């Protein structure tokens, strides 16, 4: 159990049978009446966001999440096969379980698989990945770093906006949180 006074961004709690992460919180002490904690919670499974108010000191169950490092080994049909780096056991996840960042998943990549009650509720990717550009329009003399941008398809099939000077075959670093170009490798 965790008190609403101990809420911080990133804390996971159980409400209505599912896991919620605290995104924002505000402890309010009105001049009249008792104090309360106003929170913004994000559902770990569906990604929906709700605002909820708790009485100050109210206790809620804390979610015990297990993280395990797993390496993506191959894709079989519609399932992605992962190997646990400690026990060497294989596990299979669907694209829905992995989430929208599946477009950056390549063989050999290590990710954190998050479980709650032995159910996979999410996959945490590294903040940035390095991938090779397999298709983009050719660069033209005079293209600069401060110029515009163009779409580029990387080795995993994802499309990312890159500066005009990037050409096919280059390795680029991509921020997986907002799909932005970070630089060349």
C-alpha positions in Angstrom: 0.0 0.0 0.0 1.2 3.5 -0.7 -0.2 6.8 0.6 -1.4 9.5 -1.8 1.1 11.8 0.0 3.9 9.6 -1.4 2.8 9.9 -5.1 5.6 11.0 -7.5 5.8 10.8 -11.3 6.5 7.2 -12.3 4.9 5.6 -9.3 2.7 2.6 -10.3 -0.6 1.9 -8.5 -3.5 -0.5 -8.9 -7.0 1.0 -9.4 -10.1 -0.9 -10.7 -8.1 -4.0 -11.5 -5.5 -2.4 -13.8 -2.1 -0.7 -13.4 -1.9 3.1 -13.6 1.3 5.3 -13.6 1.3 8.7 -11.9 2.2 11.3 -14.6 1.5 14.4 -12.6 0.5 15.2 -9.0 -0.4 18.3 -7.0 -0.9 18.4 -3.3 -3.6 21.0 -2.5 -4.3 22.5 0.9 -7.4 24.6 0.6 -8.0 27.3 3.2 -11.3 25.5 4.1 -11.7 21.8 4.3 -9.1 18.9 4.2 -6.1 18.6 1.9 -6.3 16.5 -1.2 -4.0 15.2 -4.0 -4.9 15.9 -7.6 -3.3 13.4 -10.0 -3.1 12.7 -13.7 -2.8 8.9 -14.2 -1.9 6.9 -17.3 -3.1 3.4 -17.8 -0.1 1.1 -18.4 -2.1 -1.3 -20.7 -4.3 1.0 -22.8 -2.4 4.3 -22.5 -5.5 6.3 -21.6 -5.0 9.2 -19.3 -7.5 10.2 -16.5 -7.5 12.8 -13.8 -8.3 11.6 -10.3 -8.4 13.2 -6.9 -7.5 11.4 -3.7 -7.9 12.5 -0.1 -4.5 13.4 1.5 -3.2 10.3 3.3 -5.5 7.9 1.4 -3.8 4.5 0.7 -4.0 2.6 -2.5 -2.3 -0.6 -3.5 1.1 -0.2 -5.2 1.7 -2.2 -8.3 4.6 -4.6 -8.1 6.1 -4.5 -11.6 8.8 -6.9 -12.7 11.2 -5.8 -15.4 13.3 -8.3 -17.3 15.9 -7.7 -20.0 15.0 -9.6 -23.1 16.7 -9.8 -26.5 14.7 -9.9 -29.7 15.9 -13.0 -31.6 13.5 -13.3 -34.5 9.9 -12.8 -35.8 7.7 -15.8 -36.4 4.5 -15.0 -38.2 2.8 -12.2 -36.3 4.7 -12.9 -33.1 8.1 -11.5 -32.0 10.3 -14.0 -30.2 12.4 -12.8 -27.2 15.0 -14.5 -25.1 15.4 -13.7 -21.4 19.0 -12.7 -20.8 19.1 -14.4 -17.4 17.2 -17.6 -17.7 17.6 -18.0 -21.6 13.9 -18.9 -21.8 12.0 -17.8 -24.9 8.9 -15.8 -24.9 6.6 -14.5 -27.6 4.9 -11.1 -27.8 2.5 -9.7 -30.3 2.8 -6.3 -31.9 -0.1 -5.1 -29.7 1.7 -6.1 -26.5 4.9 -4.3 -27.6 3.2 -1.1 -28.6 3.7 1.5 -31.3 7.5 1.5 -30.9 7.6 -2.0 -32.6 8.6 -0.1 -35.7 12.1 0.3 -34.2 12.6 -3.3 -33.2 15.4 -5.2 -34.9 17.0 -8.5 -34.3 19.5 -8.5 -31.4 17.9 -5.5 -29.7 17.6 -5.7 -25.9 14.5 -4.2 -24.3 12.9 -4.2 -20.9 9.7 -6.3 -20.7 7.4 -5.1 -17.9 5.1 -7.7 -16.2 2.4 -7.4 -13.6 0.8 -10.6 -12.2 2.7 -12.6 -14.9 1.0 -10.6 -17.7 3.0 -8.4 -20.0 1.8 -4.9 -19.7 4.5 -3.1 -21.8 7.9 -3.1 -23.4 10.3 -0.3 -22.6 12.7 0.5 -25.5 16.0 2.4 -25.2 15.6 6.2 -25.6 17.5 6.1 -28.9 18.4 3.5 -31.5 20.9 3.5 -34.4 19.5 2.3 -37.7 20.6 2.3 -41.3 18.7 4.4 -43.9 17.6 2.0 -46.7 15.6 4.4 -48.8 15.5 8.2 -49.2 15.7 10.8 -51.9 19.3 11.6 -52.9 21.0 14.6 -51.4 21.6 17.6 -53.6 24.7 19.8 -53.5 23.9 22.8 -51.4 21.8 21.0 -48.8 22.6 22.2 -45.4 22.1 21.2 -41.8 19.8 24.1 -41.2 17.7 23.4 -44.3 14.5 21.4 -44.6 13.8 17.8 -44.0 12.8 14.8 -46.0 11.3 11.3 -45.2 13.7 8.4 -44.9 12.9 4.7 -44.5 15.2 2.8 -42.0 16.1 -0.9 -41.9 13.1 -1.8 -39.7 10.6 -0.2 -42.1 9.9 2.9 -40.0 9.7 6.3 -41.7 11.6 9.2 -40.0 12.0 12.8 -41.1 15.8 13.5 -41.6 17.8 16.6 -42.8 18.3 16.9 -46.6 22.0 15.9 -46.4 21.3 12.4 -45.2 21.8 9.8 -47.9 21.0 6.1 -48.4 23.3 3.7 -46.5 24.1 6.1 -43.6 23.5 5.1 -40.0 21.4 7.5 -38.0 20.4 7.8 -34.4 16.6 8.1 -33.7 14.9 9.2 -30.5 12.2 6.4 -29.9 10.1 8.6 -27.7 9.2 11.2 -30.3 10.4 9.7 -33.6 12.9 12.5 -34.1 16.3 12.4 -35.9 19.2 13.0 -33.4 22.3 12.7 -35.6 24.6 10.5 -37.6 26.6 7.6 -36.2 
